[in-house]
Amino acid sequence: MTLDSLAHPSNAASGPSAILNIGDVPSPVILTPSPLINGYNQPPPGYGEATTSSASAYFPTARARRKSLSHIVTAPAPVSTSEDDPDDAYPLGGPPISISISKAKARKKSRGGSFSLPFHRRRRLSNATWNRWWGIGMSRGGGYTLRQYAVFACVIFGLWYAIHIWRSIYEIQVEFSIFSRKWISREIDTIQPLRGCFDPAHMSPSYNLTQHLAPKRQLLTPGISLRRGMSCYDFSSTVQPLTDIEPSHVTYHTYWRSDLIPFGQRQTATITGFLATQPLEHSKLILWTNGADVVSSNPYVKPYLEKWGEYIEVRQIDIPSLTRGTELEGILSAAGGGGLFDERAWVDGDAVRLLVLWHFGGVWMDMDQILTRDLHPLTEQEFVTQWDCYDKPYFSLNGALLHFHRHSPYLCEAFHIMASSPLPKPNTFTWGAHLYSKLHRRLLAGKVKPFTILPWCFTDPRNCRSDIRFPDPFSPDPDQWAGRSWDGRGEVGRSGRELLEEKVGYVWSLHLHNQWRREFPKDGWVERLLDGYRAKVDELERWARSTAGIGDDDDDNDNVGEDL
């Protein structure tokens, strides 16, 4: 059936035609659409296959209309005026009306480039009203509007306020470390047996085993973690001198590498702290170094040796002689110490501290320590110190402050571990924190009472949470400490400064962690502490002059080794 036959029904008897004549202009006729045979799986037939039944299914598609009406427009025919028929807007009959190409392109452009059915509205992809309210996007001039800046500022302020509120409710604690499983299995989980240094047959006669096994009068370990509030500092204050017994003589040892950094004003803080806090009639400080002549003639050391030579001594370190009689003999003796003098003095420093305590006994303190109390109450027990308040699983102990008796079996077992293990790499803690932890585990596995571990705040009050640790000694005084205003404004009771000065009197030492390149701020809390120490040392010096004639003006080089 042709379009002409549709326009003239009287010619229906002539029979259907399979040719669709596009050039003929038919009169409009209403076609009843029939459903697709296979739903959306059956494509519409082409022009060559158009029949009466297939044309009715094909004409409702938009492609047929756009194909046939892209260059002509048919005038509406008064056949149907029903508003329910979606095809009424696209009449098929009427005389052709020519329009300009520009209008046709404009109409085509208005429909969009993508396919859509003419009787369905295209879905809106964005909320224009919301965008207009927020002012999203750039202005026509290429910049941002004031509303956009205001929106951005509100978002940033909201995030900041939310984080502030969240932090005021919750506490953030993050500890992140990475360890090799092979290293953990080899160095931590594998526990070798003890050498047997605690057997009476192997113990040195100079070691007082009775004193070691005797009940202790001082409680130095609390048994729980002390990292909340002032609990650690308050526990430290409970350790007080025993007034019913005479203090024993204690030798203090420290070590300085003269080839790394020259001895200067910063280093004198260690000597000044020793003179101001320790009972000199029961104390002596030995400064070990690899250049005794250089250190002794140093302008910062020489005055102390001249005035306090009885209590301060400089000695040359000799690795071969110190290792004699230990398992380290022949291991460290080769090449003047086995080439263990690393650039940070960590490896050789860890070896020297154990060797000098083995031969002489006493207290070891690193040169970056400033003593704040008399250490004699602590010497009832042999001890190492806790690294920090975080309880690190593999490096929890520190040797910045140690106490062991001469020929202690603890040191004997430590030498056995050092001799039976590979030599440490430079700038590592193999003979330091790792060695103490390994020895502690072996002692427990061997059913031997281990050495004492002092809480973190005793010797390193800087190594804990930011809300309770001591302020940075190399920065100006903070505005607050321990939740109190530093100068006491708006506070009831003591100020933060007064509270800190009280806690300094509770702890035993300040550990500065080798920050030799930094200086103490003028009138900072550490500088005020040292000023007090210098005043006390000057007072001791004046008293010594008045009682023994030491340091008279007519003889500045008097022998300070005379009895006071």
C-alpha positions in Angstrom: 0.0 0.0 0.0 1.4 3.4 -1.0 0.9 6.7 0.6 -1.2 7.8 -2.3 -3.6 5.0 -1.7 -3.8 6.1 1.9 -4.8 9.6 0.7 -7.4 8.2 -1.8 -9.2 5.2 -0.3 -11.2 4.7 -3.5 -8.2 3.1 -5.2 -7.9 0.4 -2.6 -9.1 -2.2 -5.0 -6.1 -1.9 -7.2 -4.2 -3.9 -4.6 -1.4 -3.2 -2.2 1.9 -1.9 -3.3 5.3 -2.6 -1.7 6.8 0.6 -2.8 6.7 3.6 -0.5 6.8 6.8 -2.6 8.3 9.5 -0.4 7.9 12.1 -3.1 4.1 12.0 -3.1 2.4 14.2 -0.6 -0.3 12.1 1.1 -3.3 13.4 2.9 -3.1 12.9 6.6 -4.5 9.7 8.0 -4.6 8.4 11.5 -2.8 5.1 12.0 -3.3 2.8 14.9 0.0 1.7 16.3 0.5 -2.0 16.9 2.8 -3.5 19.5 6.2 -4.8 18.6 6.4 -8.5 17.9 9.5 -9.1 20.1 9.3 -6.1 22.3 12.5 -4.0 22.2 14.5 -6.9 20.6 12.9 -6.5 17.2 14.3 -3.5 15.1 11.9 -1.5 13.0 11.8 -2.5 9.3 13.5 -0.4 6.6 11.9 1.6 3.9 12.0 -1.3 1.5 10.1 -3.5 3.9 7.3 -1.1 4.7 3.9 -2.5 4.7 0.6 -1.4 6.1 1.1 -3.2 9.4 4.8 -2.4 9.8 4.4 1.2 8.9 2.1 1.7 11.8 4.8 0.3 14.2 7.6 2.3 12.5 6.2 5.8 12.2 6.0 6.6 16.0 9.8 6.5 16.2 11.7 9.8 16.2 14.2 8.7 13.6 11.6 8.3 10.9 10.3 11.7 11.5 13.7 13.4 11.6 14.7 11.5 8.5 11.7 12.4 6.5 11.0 15.9 7.9 14.6 17.3 8.0 14.1 19.4 4.9 10.3 19.9 4.7 7.6 20.8 7.1 4.0 19.7 6.6 1.2 22.0 7.5 -1.2 20.7 10.2 -4.3 19.0 8.8 -7.6 19.4 10.5 -8.0 15.6 11.0 -7.5 15.3 14.7 -7.4 17.7 17.6 -7.1 15.2 20.4 -4.6 16.3 23.1 -4.0 12.8 24.1 -2.4 11.8 20.8 1.4 12.5 21.0 1.7 12.4 17.2 -0.6 15.4 16.8 2.3 17.7 17.0 3.9 16.0 14.0 1.2 15.9 11.3 1.8 13.7 8.3 -0.4 15.5 5.8 -0.8 18.9 4.2 1.1 20.9 1.6 4.8 21.3 2.1 6.0 24.6 3.6 9.6 25.7 3.0 11.6 27.2 5.8 15.2 28.5 6.0 18.1 26.2 6.8 19.1 28.3 9.7 15.7 27.9 11.4 15.9 24.2 10.8 19.3 23.9 12.4 18.2 26.0 15.3 15.2 23.7 15.8 17.4 20.7 15.6 20.0 22.1 17.9 17.3 22.9 20.5 16.4 19.2 20.6 19.9 18.3 21.7 22.5 16.0 20.1 21.4 12.9 22.0 18.5 10.7 21.1 15.3 11.1 23.0 11.7 10.4 22.4 9.7 13.5 21.5 6.9 12.7 24.0 9.3 12.3 27.0 10.9 15.2 28.7 14.7 15.0 29.2 15.6 14.4 32.8 17.4 17.2 34.6 20.9 16.2 35.7 21.5 18.9 38.2 19.6 21.0 40.6 19.8 24.5 39.1 18.1 26.1 42.1 20.6 24.6 44.5 23.6 25.7 42.4 22.2 29.2 42.0 21.8 29.5 45.8 25.4 28.3 46.5 26.9 30.2 43.6 28.8 27.1 42.4 31.1 27.8 39.5 33.0 30.8 38.4 31.4 34.1 37.7 31.2 35.5 34.1 34.3 37.6 34.7 36.4 34.4 35.4 36.7 35.0 39.2 34.9 33.8 42.3 32.0 35.7 43.8 31.7 36.9 47.4 29.1 34.2 48.0 31.4 31.5 46.9 34.2 32.7 49.3 31.6 32.9 52.1 30.5 29.3 51.4 34.1 28.1 51.3 34.9 29.9 54.6 31.8 28.4 56.2 32.9 24.9 55.2 36.4 25.3 56.5 35.2 26.7 59.8 32.7 23.9 60.2 35.4 21.3 59.7 37.7 23.0 62.1 35.0 23.3 64.7 34.0 19.7 64.3 37.6 18.5 64.8 37.9 20.8 67.8 34.8 19.4 69.4 35.9 15.8 68.6 39.3 16.3 70.1 37.8 17.8 73.3 35.8 14.6 73.7 38.2 11.9 72.5 42.0 11.4 73.0 44.2 10.5 70.1 47.1 8.2 70.7 49.0 6.8 67.8 52.1 4.5 67.9 53.3 3.1 64.6 56.4 0.9 64.2 57.5 -1.7 61.6 59.6 -4.7 62.5 60.8 -7.6 60.4 59.1 -10.8 61.5 62.4 -12.7 60.9 64.2 -10.3 63.2 61.5 -10.6 65.9 61.7 -14.4 65.7 65.5 -14.4 65.9 66.2 -11.6 68.4 63.0 -11.5 70.5 61.2 -14.8 70.5 64.3 -17.0 70.6 65.7 -16.9 74.1 69.1 -18.4 74.7 70.2 -19.8 78.1 72.2 -17.8 80.6 76.0 -18.3 80.8 75.8 -19.2 84.6 77.3 -16.0 86.0 74.9 -16.2 89.0 76.3 -19.6 90.0 78.4 -19.1 93.2 81.3 -21.0 91.6 81.4 -18.4 88.8 80.7 -15.3 90.8 83.4 -12.8 91.6 84.4 -12.6 95.3 84.2 -8.8 95.0 80.5 -9.0 94.4 78.4 -8.9 97.6 75.8 -11.5 96.9 74.3 -11.1 100.4 73.6 -7.4 99.8 72.1 -8.3 96.5 69.7 -10.8 98.0 68.8 -8.7 101.1 65.4 -7.1 101.4 65.2 -3.7 99.9 64.0 -0.6 101.9 63.3 1.5 98.8 60.4 0.8 96.4 61.7 1.9 93.0 59.2 0.1 90.7 55.5 0.9 91.0 54.3 -2.3 89.2 51.9 -0.4 86.9 52.2 2.1 84.1 52.5 5.7 85.3 51.4 7.9 82.4 48.3 9.6 83.7 48.5 13.0 85.3 51.2 13.6 87.9 51.3 10.0 89.2 54.9 9.2 88.0 56.3 12.4 89.5 54.4 11.9 92.7 55.7 8.3 92.9 59.3 9.5 92.4 58.9 11.9 95.3 58.2 8.9 97.7 61.9 7.8 97.3 63.7 9.7 100.0 67.2 9.3 101.6 67.5 6.9 104.5 68.5 9.0 107.5 69.5 6.1 109.8 72.4 4.9 107.7 75.5 6.6 106.4 75.5 7.0 102.6 78.0 4.8 100.8 80.6 6.2 98.4 79.4 6.3 94.8 81.5 6.8 91.7 79.8 8.5 88.8 81.0 7.8 85.3 80.4 9.7 82.0 82.0 9.6 78.5 82.9 12.3 76.0 84.3 11.8 72.5 86.8 14.7 72.0 87.0 14.1 68.2 83.3 14.7 67.6 82.4 18.0 69.3 84.7 20.3 71.3 83.8 20.5 75.0 82.0 23.8 75.5 79.7 25.8 77.8 76.8 23.5 77.2 78.8 20.5 78.4 79.6 22.1 81.7 76.0 21.8 82.7 76.6 18.1 83.5 79.5 18.9 85.8 77.7 21.8 87.5 74.7 19.6 88.1 76.9 17.0 89.7 78.6 19.4 92.1 75.3 21.1 93.1 73.2 18.0 93.8 75.5 15.2 95.0 77.1 14.9 98.5 80.7 15.5 97.5 82.1 13.8 100.6 80.5 10.5 99.3 80.8 11.1 95.5 83.3 11.3 92.7 82.9 12.0 88.9 85.2 10.4 86.3 85.0 11.9 82.8 86.2 9.2 80.4 87.4 10.3 77.0 89.4 9.2 74.0 91.5 12.4 74.3 92.3 13.1 78.0 95.0 15.7 77.3 92.7 17.7 75.0 89.8 17.6 77.5 91.9 18.4 80.5 93.4 21.5 78.9 90.0 22.6 77.6 89.2 26.1 79.0 85.8 25.0 80.1 87.1 21.9 82.0 90.3 23.1 83.4 88.7 25.5 86.0 86.7 22.6 87.4 89.8 20.4 87.7 91.7 23.1 89.4 89.0 23.9 92.0 87.3 20.5 92.4 90.0 18.0 91.4 89.3 15.8 94.3 85.8 15.1 93.1 86.3 15.4 89.3 88.8 13.4 87.3 89.5 13.0 83.5 90.7 9.6 82.4 91.8 8.2 79.0 89.6 5.3 77.7 91.6 2.2 76.9 89.5 -0.5 75.4 92.1 -3.4 75.5 92.7 -2.9 79.2 89.0 -2.6 80.0 88.1 -5.8 78.2 90.8 -7.8 79.9 89.3 -10.6 82.0 85.9 -10.5 80.1 84.4 -12.4 77.2 85.0 -9.3 75.1 88.7 -9.6 75.4 90.1 -10.3 71.9 86.9 -9.1 70.3 87.1 -5.4 71.0 90.8 -5.3 71.7 91.7 -5.7 68.0 92.4 -2.4 66.1 92.0 -0.3 69.3 88.4 -1.1 69.9 87.5 -3.1 66.8 86.6 0.1 64.8 83.4 0.6 66.9 83.9 4.3 67.3 80.9 5.4 65.2 80.1 9.0 64.3 77.4 9.3 67.0 79.4 7.6 69.8 76.5 5.1 70.3 78.2 1.8 69.9 81.5 2.6 71.6 79.5 4.5 74.3 77.3 1.5 75.0 80.4 -0.7 75.3 82.4 1.8 77.5 79.6 2.2 80.1 79.4 -1.6 80.7 83.1 -2.0 80.9 83.8 0.8 83.3 81.0 -0.3 85.6 82.4 -3.9 85.5 85.8 -2.7 86.7 84.8 0.1 89.1 81.1 -0.1 89.8 78.9 2.9 90.4 76.5 5.1 88.5 76.8 5.7 84.8 75.2 8.9 83.4 75.4 10.2 79.8 76.9 13.6 79.2 73.5 14.9 78.1 72.2 14.4 81.6 71.6 17.2 84.2 71.2 15.7 87.7 68.5 17.2 89.8 68.6 15.1 93.0 71.1 13.1 95.1 71.1 9.6 93.5 72.3 7.8 96.7 68.8 6.6 97.6 68.6 4.8 94.2 71.9 2.9 94.6 70.4 0.3 97.0 69.5 -1.6 93.8 71.1 -2.3 90.5 69.0 -0.7 87.8 68.5 0.5 84.2 65.8 3.0 83.2 62.6 2.9 81.2 62.9 4.4 77.7 59.5 6.3 77.8 56.0 6.0 79.1 54.7 4.2 76.0 56.0 0.7 76.8 57.6 0.0 73.5 57.5 -3.8 72.9 61.1 -4.3 71.7 63.0 -1.2 72.9 61.6 -0.4 76.3 64.8 0.1 78.2 67.5 2.8 78.2 71.0 3.0 79.6 71.4 6.8 79.9 71.4 6.2 83.7 72.7 2.9 85.1 73.8 1.5 88.4 75.7 -1.8 88.8 78.2 -3.0 91.4 81.7 -4.0 90.5 81.9 -7.4 88.8 78.1 -7.7 88.8 76.8 -11.0 87.4 74.3 -8.9 85.4 77.2 -7.4 83.5 78.8 -10.8 83.1 75.7 -12.1 81.4 75.6 -8.9 79.2 79.2 -9.5 78.0 78.2 -13.1 77.1 75.4 -11.8 74.9 77.7 -9.3 73.2 80.4 -11.9 72.6 78.1 -14.5 71.2 76.3 -12.2 68.8 77.4 -10.4 65.6 79.1 -7.1 66.1 76.7 -4.2 66.0 76.3 -1.9 63.0 77.3 1.7 63.5 74.7 4.1 65.0 72.5 1.3 66.3 71.1 0.3 69.7 72.3 -3.3 69.5 74.5 -3.0 72.6 72.1 -0.5 74.2 68.3 -0.7 74.5 68.2 -4.0 72.6 70.9 -5.6 74.8 69.1 -4.7 78.1 65.8 -6.1 76.9 67.4 -9.3 75.7 69.2 -9.7 79.0 66.0 -9.1 81.0 64.1 -11.8 79.1 67.0 -14.3 79.6 67.0 -13.6 83.3 63.3 -14.3 83.6 63.6 -17.5 81.6 66.5 -18.6 83.8 64.5 -18.0 87.0 66.9 -15.2 88.1 65.6 -12.1 89.7 66.2 -9.3 87.1 67.6 -5.9 87.7 65.3 -3.0 88.6 63.8 -0.8 86.0 63.2 2.9 87.0 60.1 4.5 85.7 60.4 6.9 82.7 60.0 10.1 84.7 62.9 9.4 87.1 65.5 10.3 84.4 63.6 11.3 81.3 60.5 13.4 82.1 60.5 14.7 78.5 59.6 11.3 77.0 55.9 11.0 77.5 52.5 12.5 76.6 52.4 16.1 75.6 50.1 17.1 78.4 52.3 15.8 81.2 55.9 15.8 79.9 58.3 18.5 80.8 58.5 21.5 78.4 61.1 21.6 75.7 64.3 22.8 77.4 65.4 24.5 74.2 62.3 26.5 73.6 60.8 29.6 75.4 58.6 28.8 78.4 55.2 27.6 77.3 51.9 29.5 77.9 50.6 26.5 79.9 51.8 23.4 81.6 49.8 20.5 83.0 46.6 22.4 82.3 47.6 25.5 84.2 48.6 29.0 83.0 52.3 29.4 83.1 52.2 32.8 85.0 49.2 31.9 87.1 46.7 34.3 85.5 43.2 33.1 86.0 44.3 30.2 88.1 43.4 29.2 91.7 46.5 27.9 93.4 49.9 27.4 91.9 50.8 28.5 88.4 52.2 26.2 85.8 55.7 27.5 86.4 55.5 26.8 90.2 54.1 23.3 89.5 56.9 22.5 87.1 59.6 23.7 89.5 58.1 21.4 92.2 58.2 18.4 89.8 61.8 19.1 88.9 62.6 18.6 92.5 60.9 15.2 92.4 62.7 13.7 89.4 66.4 12.7 89.4 67.7 13.8 86.1 66.9 15.7 82.9 67.9 13.9 79.7 68.6 16.3 76.8 69.1 13.6 74.1 72.4 14.8 72.5 71.0 18.1 71.3 74.4 19.8 71.6 73.8 22.3 68.8 70.9 24.0 70.5 71.2 26.5 73.3 68.9 27.1 76.3 66.7 30.2 76.0 67.6 33.1 78.2 65.6 33.0 81.4 64.1 29.7 80.3 63.2 27.1 83.0 66.4 25.1 82.4 68.6 28.2 82.4 67.0 29.3 85.7 67.7 25.8 87.1 71.4 26.1 86.1 71.6 29.6 87.5 70.6 28.2 90.8 73.2 25.4 90.5 75.9 27.9 89.7 75.0 30.0 92.7 75.1 26.9 94.9 78.5 25.9 93.5 79.8 29.4 94.2 78.6 29.1 97.7 80.4 25.8 98.2 83.5 27.3 96.8 83.4 30.2 99.2 82.9 27.8 102.1 85.8 25.7 100.9 88.1 28.7 100.8 87.1 29.8 104.3 87.7 26.4 105.8 90.6 25.0 103.9 92.2 27.9 102.0 91.3 26.5 98.6 91.4 28.9 95.8 93.0 31.8 97.6 93.6 34.9 95.5 97.4 34.8 96.0 97.5 31.2 94.7 94.9 30.4 92.1 96.6 27.0 91.4 96.3 25.5 94.8 95.9 21.8 94.9 92.2 21.2 95.1 92.9 17.6 96.2 93.4 18.6 99.8 90.8 17.3 102.3 87.9 19.6 102.8 
